[in-house]
Amino acid sequence: MLIIIAHAFRSSGIFLIVYIFYLTRHSRNILVNTGMLVVYPYTTFIWLMIIISRLGGPPAINMLAEVWCIIYRFMSFYKLFLLVAVGFMFARGYHFVLYSTLSQSNTS
């Protein structure tokens, strides 16, 4: 239930940020919107909180739910735990690359 509630807030936040990007550049393409968080610095903090929430970080509501899901998956599917752990790591890496691309790259 916690994951569903957190998903509602995360998804709304992501769509808000994408909408702000679309209003400015009339494109949702990540390559076109590189460095947009430098142009709109007030969205940088919001985007960072959304990324941390997607990662299940400490201020996020779903951190405990993510930990419970990982423990349950380990107990139930211990043979696939390495595959699940690698998937989690790739997802976290993708989110960090996405944040750094949108916030720290030069505007084109």
Protein Blocks (a to p, Z undefined) as FASTA:
>chain_A
ZZmmmmmmmmmmmmmmmmmmmmmnopabfklmgoklmmmmmlmmmmmmmmmmmnopaklm
klmmmmmmmmmmmmmmmmlmmmmmmmmmmmmmmmmmmmmmmmmmccZZ
